[in-house]
Amino acid sequence: MRNPEELKTIMVVEPEVRMVVAEYLRDCGYKVIEAMAAEDVWTVLDSGHHLDVVMTDAKLAGDGGGFSLASRIRQTHPDIDVILTSGIAGAAHESYELCQDGPIKKPYDPRDVEVRIRMLLERRRAASMS
């Protein structure tokens, strides 16, 4: 388990598999907030909560889906990393523009998500030290 001062908050906006992924990430020592819709991200942020990473499905229901959510997060909260997941062929191109490392392709193993989160957090930590 991580030191509480280092506890990172991950928001999982994955209607189909969020409970499985969220439980796995909690077991890995992250604080996890589960959500069903893009609007939930803004509700959490507007309430003053800090998020380190938002993971969302590219096909998320609502205004513009996961791509729109990722784009808005990058514009308004550049300190939050975004992970897109996708089972859509051809989603990779648009995902690379919004998420530096592209989408995590479905079906995926929750361990792949945790590896990506660690990589993003380490990259951000290294950048803040330089």
Backbone as a printed PyTorch tensor [residue, N CA C, xyz], in Angstrom:
tensor([[[  0.8430,  -1.1820,   0.0000],
         [  0.0000,   0.0000,   0.0000],
         [  0.8840,   1.2400,   0.0000]],

        [[  0.4810,   2.2500,  -0.7590],
         [  1.2380,   3.4870,  -0.8330],
         [  1.0600,   4.3090,   0.4380]],

        [[  2.0040,   5.1850,   0.6690],
         [  1.9340,   6.1430,   1.7430],
         [  0.7190,   7.0400,   1.4950]],

        [[ -0.1350,   7.3220,   2.5210],
         [ -1.3390,   8.1320,   2.2990],
         [ -1.0650,   9.4830,   1.6630]],

        [[  0.1040,  10.0930,   1.9460],
         [  0.4060,  11.3730,   1.3220],
         [  0.6040,  11.2170,  -0.1840]],

        [[  0.9190,  10.0160,  -0.6210],
         [  1.1630,   9.7640,  -2.0360],
         [ -0.0510,   9.1720,  -2.7450]],

        [[ -1.1490,   8.9640,  -2.0190],
         [ -2.3320,   8.3300,  -2.5800],
         [ -2.8350,   9.1410,  -3.7720]],

        [[ -2.8990,   8.5300,  -4.9100],
         [ -3.3390,   9.1960,  -6.1320],
         [ -4.8010,   8.8490,  -6.3900]],

        [[ -5.5240,   9.8110,  -6.9430],
         [ -6.9510,   9.6330,  -7.1930],
         [ -7.1980,   9.4040,  -8.6740]],

        [[ -7.8590,   8.3020,  -8.9510],
         [ -8.1830,   7.9010, -10.3140],
         [ -9.7010,   7.9130, -10.4470]],

        [[-10.2080,   8.5360, -11.4970],
         [-11.6440,   8.4900, -11.7660],
         [-11.8580,   7.5670, -12.9500]],

        [[-12.6900,   6.5630, -12.7490],
         [-12.9750,   5.5720, -13.7860],
         [-14.3710,   5.8360, -14.3300]],

        [[-14.4260,   6.2720, -15.5880],
         [-15.6930,   6.5570, -16.2640],
         [-15.8450,   5.5040, -17.3570]],

        [[-16.1780,   4.3180, -16.9320],
         [-16.2670,   3.1400, -17.8070],
         [-17.5470,   2.3990, -17.4540]],

        [[-18.6730,   2.7440, -18.0760],
         [-19.9460,   2.1470, -17.6790],
         [-19.9630,   0.6150, -17.6660]],

        [[-19.2860,  -0.0190, -18.5990],
         [-19.3730,  -1.4720, -18.7120],
         [-18.5090,  -2.2360, -17.7250]],

        [[-17.3110,  -1.7550, -17.4350],
         [-16.3740,  -2.5430, -16.6180],
         [-15.8010,  -1.7700, -15.4400]],

        [[-16.4050,  -0.6510, -15.0960],
         [-15.8050,   0.2110, -14.0800],
         [-15.6370,  -0.4620, -12.7350]],

        [[-16.5860,  -1.3120, -12.3310],
         [-16.4910,  -1.9210, -11.0080],
         [-15.2880,  -2.8500, -10.8980]],

        [[-15.0330,  -3.6210, -11.9420],
         [-13.8960,  -4.5470, -11.9380],
         [-12.5860,  -3.7690, -11.9210]],

        [[-12.4750,  -2.7800, -12.7980],
         [-11.2560,  -1.9740, -12.8800],
         [-11.0550,  -1.1830, -11.5920]],

        [[-12.1270,  -0.5880, -11.0880],
         [-12.0280,   0.2160,  -9.8660],
         [-11.5610,  -0.6360,  -8.6910]],

        [[-12.1080,  -1.8130,  -8.5440],
         [-11.7080,  -2.6890,  -7.4450],
         [-10.2320,  -3.0720,  -7.5620]],

        [[ -9.8010,  -3.3810,  -8.7650],
         [ -8.3940,  -3.7350,  -8.9730],
         [ -7.4830,  -2.5530,  -8.6050]],

        [[ -7.8490,  -1.3580,  -9.0480],
         [ -7.0240,  -0.1820,  -8.7630],
         [ -6.9980,   0.1380,  -7.2730]],

        [[ -8.1150,  -0.0820,  -6.5900],
         [ -8.1160,   0.1010,  -5.1310],
         [ -7.1550,  -0.8870,  -4.4770]],

        [[ -7.1710,  -2.1200,  -4.9510],
         [ -6.2510,  -3.1300,  -4.4220],
         [ -4.7900,  -2.7350,  -4.6710]],

        [[ -4.5540,  -1.9440,  -5.7090],
         [ -3.2040,  -1.4670,  -6.0230],
         [ -2.8190,  -0.2450,  -5.1920]],

        [[ -3.7440,   0.2740,  -4.3980],
         [ -3.4240,   1.3800,  -3.5130],
         [ -3.8710,   2.7500,  -3.9740]],

        [[ -4.7180,   2.8180,  -4.9850],
         [ -5.2190,   4.1030,  -5.4640],
         [ -6.5610,   4.4280,  -4.8180]],

        [[ -6.8390,   5.7120,  -4.6930],
         [ -8.1860,   6.1530,  -4.3490],
         [ -8.9370,   6.1950,  -5.6750]],

        [[-10.1050,   5.5740,  -5.7330],
         [-10.8380,   5.4800,  -6.9970],
         [-12.2390,   6.0500,  -6.8340]],

        [[-12.6110,   6.8740,  -7.7950],
         [-13.9670,   7.4020,  -7.8790],
         [-14.5820,   6.8110,  -9.1420]],

        [[-15.7270,   6.1830,  -8.9970],
         [-16.4060,   5.5710, -10.1420],
         [-17.4550,   6.5190, -10.7000]],

        [[-17.6230,   6.4810, -12.0210],
         [-18.6050,   7.3380, -12.6690],
         [-19.2180,   6.6370, -13.8670]],

        [[-20.4040,   7.0910, -14.2030],
         [-21.1210,   6.5480, -15.3470],
         [-21.1030,   7.4680, -16.5610]],

        [[-20.9010,   8.7670, -16.3240],
         [-21.0290,   9.7410, -17.4120],
         [-19.9830,  10.8410, -17.2880]],

        [[-19.7210,  11.5070, -18.4080],
         [-18.7520,  12.5960, -18.4430],
         [-19.1150,  13.7070, -17.4600]],

        [[-20.3850,  13.9720, -17.3090],
         [-20.8300,  15.0320, -16.4070],
         [-20.3510,  14.7890, -14.9790]],

        [[-20.1970,  13.5140, -14.6130],
         [-19.7480,  13.1780, -13.2610],
         [-18.3380,  13.7120, -12.9840]],

        [[-17.5100,  13.7540, -14.0170],
         [-16.1510,  14.2790, -13.8490],
         [-16.2180,  15.7410, -13.4230]],

        [[-17.0560,  16.5150, -14.0830],
         [-17.1540,  17.9460, -13.7910],
         [-17.7910,  18.1700, -12.4260]],

        [[-18.7290,  17.3220, -12.0410],
         [-19.3270,  17.4270, -10.7110],
         [-18.2610,  17.2300,  -9.6400]],

        [[-17.4160,  16.2260,  -9.8220],
         [-16.3470,  15.9400,  -8.8620],
         [-15.3470,  17.0930,  -8.8220]],

        [[-14.9180,  17.5650,  -9.9680],
         [-13.9480,  18.6590, -10.0090],
         [-14.5370,  19.9510,  -9.4340]],

        [[-15.7970,  20.2300,  -9.7560],
         [-16.4450,  21.4360,  -9.2400],
         [-16.6170,  21.3950,  -7.7250]],

        [[-16.6420,  20.1880,  -7.1520],
         [-16.7920,  20.0650,  -5.6970],
         [-15.4620,  20.2070,  -4.9740]],

        [[-14.3830,  20.4300,  -5.7370],
         [-13.0800,  20.6690,  -5.1260],
         [-12.1800,  19.4550,  -5.0150]],

        [[-12.6220,  18.3110,  -5.4830],
         [-11.7710,  17.1200,  -5.4470],
         [-10.6500,  17.2380,  -6.4780]],

        [[ -9.4950,  16.7010,  -6.1220],
         [ -8.3650,  16.6520,  -7.0470],
         [ -8.3620,  15.2760,  -7.7170]],

        [[ -8.1490,  15.2590,  -9.0100],
         [ -8.0000,  14.0050,  -9.7490],
         [ -6.6160,  13.9850, -10.3760]],

        [[ -5.9760,  12.8240, -10.3300],
         [ -4.6820,  12.6640, -10.9800],
         [ -4.8320,  12.0940, -12.3750]],

        [[ -5.7700,  11.1450, -12.5130],
         [ -5.9890,  10.4710, -13.7990],
         [ -7.4840,  10.2420, -13.9760]],

        [[ -7.9680,  10.4620, -15.1990],
         [ -9.3270,  10.0890, -15.5790],
         [ -9.2030,   9.0370, -16.6600]],

        [[ -9.8520,   7.9040, -16.4290],
         [ -9.8900,   6.8260, -17.4170],
         [-11.3130,   6.7760, -17.9540]],

        [[-11.4560,   6.8290, -19.2780],
         [-12.7860,   6.8460, -19.8670],
         [-12.8360,   6.0570, -21.1640]],

        [[-14.0030,   5.5490, -21.4420],
         [-14.2630,   4.8340, -22.6830],
         [-14.4390,   5.8550, -23.8020]],

        [[-13.8280,   5.6170, -24.9400],
         [-13.9600,   6.5180, -26.0800],
         [-15.4150,   6.6200, -26.5330]],

        [[-16.1920,   5.5450, -26.3440],
         [-17.5940,   5.5240, -26.7760],
         [-18.5490,   5.9820, -25.6860]],

        [[-18.0740,   6.6740, -24.6950],
         [-18.8880,   7.1290, -23.5850],
         [-20.1040,   7.8860, -24.0990]],

        [[-21.2660,   7.5950, -23.5260],
         [-22.4960,   8.2760, -23.9280],
         [-22.4370,   9.7390, -23.5030]],

        [[-23.1480,  10.5740, -24.2290],
         [-23.2050,  11.9930, -23.8690],
         [-22.5830,  12.8570, -24.9320]],

        [[-22.4620,  14.1230, -24.6280],
         [-21.9510,  15.1090, -25.5770],
         [-20.5380,  14.7870, -26.0280]],

        [[-20.4100,  14.2240, -27.2030],
         [-19.1070,  13.9760, -27.7900],
         [-18.3850,  12.7470, -27.2780]],

        [[-18.9160,  12.1210, -26.2590],
         [-18.3040,  10.8930, -25.7460],
         [-16.9670,  11.1200, -25.0670]],

        [[-16.2050,  10.0500, -24.9790],
         [-14.9200,  10.0750, -24.2960],
         [-13.8990,  10.9870, -24.9530]],

        [[-13.9430,  11.0910, -26.2850],
         [-13.0060,  11.9750, -26.9780],
         [-13.2280,  13.4310, -26.5510]],

        [[-14.4900,  13.8340, -26.4860],
         [-14.8190,  15.1960, -26.0770],
         [-14.4080,  15.4340, -24.6260]],

        [[-14.6680,  14.4600, -23.7640],
         [-14.2740,  14.5750, -22.3610],
         [-12.7580,  14.7290, -22.2430]],

        [[-12.0270,  13.8930, -22.9490],
         [-10.5560,  13.9590, -22.9030],
         [-10.0610,  15.3120, -23.3910]],

        [[-10.6320,  15.8000, -24.4620],
         [-10.2320,  17.0940, -25.0170],
         [-10.5020,  18.2200, -24.0180]],

        [[-11.6620,  18.1950, -23.4040],
         [-12.0170,  19.2470, -22.4460],
         [-11.1110,  19.1890, -21.2090]],

        [[-10.8100,  17.9910, -20.7400],
         [ -9.9120,  17.8610, -19.5880],
         [ -8.5430,  18.4270, -19.9310]],

        [[ -8.0310,  18.0930, -21.1020],
         [ -6.7060,  18.5960, -21.5010],
         [ -6.6850,  20.1220, -21.5680]],

        [[ -7.8050,  20.7080, -21.9970],
         [ -7.8740,  22.1710, -22.1210],
         [ -8.0310,  22.8610, -20.7700]],

        [[ -8.8600,  22.3050, -19.9060],
         [ -9.2030,  22.9900, -18.6580],
         [ -8.4040,  22.5160, -17.4470]],

        [[ -7.8820,  21.3000, -17.4930],
         [ -7.1420,  20.7270, -16.3570],
         [ -5.9200,  19.9640, -16.8850]],

        [[ -4.9260,  20.6720, -17.4040],
         [ -3.7680,  19.9880, -17.9910],
         [ -2.9560,  19.1760, -16.9760]],

        [[ -3.2540,  19.3520, -15.6980],
         [ -2.5580,  18.5810, -14.6710],
         [ -3.1870,  17.1960, -14.4560]],

        [[ -4.2730,  16.8990, -15.1580],
         [ -4.9320,  15.5950, -15.0550],
         [ -4.5870,  14.7930, -16.2990]],

        [[ -4.0510,  13.5980, -16.0930],
         [ -3.7760,  12.7070, -17.2200],
         [ -5.0570,  11.9710, -17.5930]],

        [[ -5.1840,  11.6340, -18.8690],
         [ -6.3650,  10.9380, -19.3640],
         [ -5.9370,   9.6380, -20.0250]],

        [[ -6.6750,   8.5880, -19.7220],
         [ -6.5020,   7.3030, -20.3920],
         [ -7.8060,   7.0120, -21.1110]],

        [[ -7.7360,   6.8290, -22.4220],
         [ -8.9000,   6.4110, -23.1990],
         [ -8.8260,   4.9100, -23.4290]],

        [[ -9.9750,   4.2670, -23.3590],
         [-10.0540,   2.8560, -23.7190],
         [-10.9660,   2.7570, -24.9280]],

        [[-10.6910,   1.7840, -25.7820],
         [-11.4970,   1.7020, -26.9890],
         [-11.4870,   0.3100, -27.5970]],

        [[-12.6560,  -0.0810, -28.0490],
         [-12.7910,  -1.2840, -28.8410],
         [-13.0770,  -0.9160, -30.2870]],

        [[-13.0110,   0.3750, -30.5920],
         [-13.3410,   0.8860, -31.9270],
         [-12.1040,   0.8380, -32.8200]],

        [[-12.2260,   0.1580, -33.9310],
         [-11.1280,   0.1690, -34.8920],
         [-10.9810,   1.5890, -35.4190]],

        [[ -9.7690,   2.0670, -35.5240],
         [ -9.5260,   3.3990, -36.0380],
         [ -9.5620,   4.4840, -34.9800]],

        [[ -9.8500,   4.1310, -33.7400],
         [ -9.8940,   5.1360, -32.6760],
         [ -8.4950,   5.5870, -32.2730]],

        [[ -7.5120,   4.8180, -32.6480],
         [ -6.1430,   5.1010, -32.2130],
         [ -5.6640,   6.4780, -32.6650]],

        [[ -5.9380,   6.8560, -33.9050],
         [ -5.4480,   8.1380, -34.4180],
         [ -5.9360,   9.3060, -33.5710]],

        [[ -7.2410,   9.3870, -33.3600],
         [ -7.7870,  10.4880, -32.5570],
         [ -7.3020,  10.3960, -31.1130]],

        [[ -7.1720,   9.1860, -30.5950],
         [ -6.7210,   9.0060, -29.2140],
         [ -5.3070,   9.5150, -29.0180]],

        [[ -4.4340,   9.3060, -29.9830],
         [ -3.0510,   9.7530, -29.8420],
         [ -2.9560,  11.2670, -29.7200]],

        [[ -3.9130,  11.9790, -30.3240],
         [ -3.9050,  13.4320, -30.2080],
         [ -4.3310,  13.8900, -28.8150]],

        [[ -5.1240,  13.0750, -28.1260],
         [ -5.6490,  13.4410, -26.8170],
         [ -4.8790,  12.7980, -25.6690]],

        [[ -4.3080,  11.6650, -25.9410],
         [ -3.5860,  10.9110, -24.9140],
         [ -2.2700,  10.4830, -25.5270]],

        [[ -1.2280,  10.9710, -24.9780],
         [  0.1020,  10.7840, -25.5040],
         [  0.4340,   9.3340, -25.8810]],

        [[ -0.0950,   8.3890, -25.1520],
         [  0.2590,   6.9950, -25.3940],
         [ -0.8310,   6.2080, -26.1020]],

        [[ -1.8340,   6.8900, -26.6200],
         [ -2.8900,   6.2190, -27.3450],
         [ -3.8290,   5.4600, -26.4270]],

        [[ -4.8320,   4.8190, -27.0150],
         [ -5.8430,   4.1400, -26.2040],
         [ -5.3400,   2.7920, -25.6900]],

        [[ -5.9940,   2.3280, -24.6570],
         [ -5.8230,   0.9450, -24.2270],
         [ -6.9290,   0.1870, -24.9430]],

        [[ -6.5460,  -0.7800, -25.7320],
         [ -7.5170,  -1.4950, -26.5660],
         [ -8.2960,  -2.5220, -25.7600]],

        [[ -9.5940,  -2.5540, -26.0250],
         [-10.4840,  -3.5340, -25.3990],
         [-10.4860,  -4.8010, -26.2400]],

        [[-10.6490,  -5.9230, -25.5990],
         [-10.7070,  -6.1170, -24.1520],
         [ -9.3170,  -5.9870, -23.5570]],

        [[ -9.2480,  -5.4860, -22.3520],
         [ -7.9650,  -5.2890, -21.6930],
         [ -7.9900,  -5.9260, -20.3130]],

        [[ -6.8260,  -6.0940, -19.7820],
         [ -6.6510,  -6.6140, -18.4410],
         [ -6.4680,  -5.4090, -17.5170]],

        [[ -7.1010,  -5.3730, -16.3470],
         [ -6.9140,  -4.2390, -15.4310],
         [ -5.4450,  -3.9650, -15.1050]],

        [[ -4.6040,  -4.9860, -15.1880],
         [ -3.1730,  -4.7700, -14.9340],
         [ -2.5790,  -3.8160, -15.9650]],

        [[ -3.0900,  -3.8700, -17.2080],
         [ -2.6060,  -2.9480, -18.2450],
         [ -2.9330,  -1.5000, -17.8780]],

        [[ -4.0930,  -1.2970, -17.2750],
         [ -4.5010,   0.0460, -16.8460],
         [ -3.5670,   0.5310, -15.7470]],

        [[ -3.2790,  -0.3230, -14.7830],
         [ -2.4140,   0.0770, -13.6690],
         [ -1.0070,   0.3880, -14.1590]],

        [[ -0.5090,  -0.3690, -15.1140],
         [  0.8120,  -0.0900, -15.6880],
         [  0.7980,   1.2790, -16.3610]],

        [[ -0.2500,   1.5900, -17.0990],
         [ -0.3500,   2.8930, -17.7660],
         [ -0.4180,   4.0220, -16.7390]],

        [[ -1.1940,   3.8180, -15.6750],
         [ -1.3010,   4.8390, -14.6340],
         [  0.0590,   5.1000, -14.0130]],

        [[  0.7670,   4.0540, -13.6430],
         [  2.1000,   4.2320, -13.0540],
         [  3.0230,   4.9910, -13.9930]],

        [[  2.9660,   4.6510, -15.2860],
         [  3.8100,   5.3100, -16.2740],
         [  3.4750,   6.8110, -16.3550]],

        [[  2.1950,   7.1410, -16.4070],
         [  1.7840,   8.5450, -16.4880],
         [  2.1860,   9.3190, -15.2370]],

        [[  1.9690,   8.7270, -14.0710],
         [  2.3160,   9.4030, -12.8220],
         [  3.8170,   9.5930, -12.6890]],

        [[  4.5780,   8.5960, -13.1010],
         [  6.0400,   8.7100, -13.0370],
         [  6.5250,   9.7820, -14.0100]],

        [[  5.9610,   9.8280, -15.1910],
         [  6.3330,  10.8470, -16.1770],
         [  6.0420,  12.2450, -15.6300]],

        [[  4.8870,  12.4160, -15.0080],
         [  4.5180,  13.7230, -14.4470],
         [  5.4430,  14.0870, -13.2870]],

        [[  5.7830,  13.1030, -12.4420],
         [  6.6810,  13.3450, -11.3120],
         [  8.0630,  13.7710, -11.8190]],

        [[  8.5730,  13.0600, -12.8280],
         [  9.8850,  13.3790, -13.3880],
         [  9.8850,  14.7840, -14.0020]],

        [[  8.8060,  15.1380, -14.6900],
         [  8.7180,  16.4580, -15.3150],
         [  8.6910,  17.5660, -14.2660]],

        [[  8.0500,  17.3010, -13.1260],
         [  7.9730,  18.3340, -12.0930],
         [  9.2980,  18.5180, -11.3700]],

        [[ 10.1710,  17.5340, -11.4470],
         [ 11.4820,  17.6090, -10.7860],
         [ 12.5290,  18.2990, -11.6600]],

        [[ 12.2280,  18.4130, -12.9590],
         [ 13.2360,  19.0180, -13.8470],
         [ 13.0200,  20.4960, -14.0430]]])
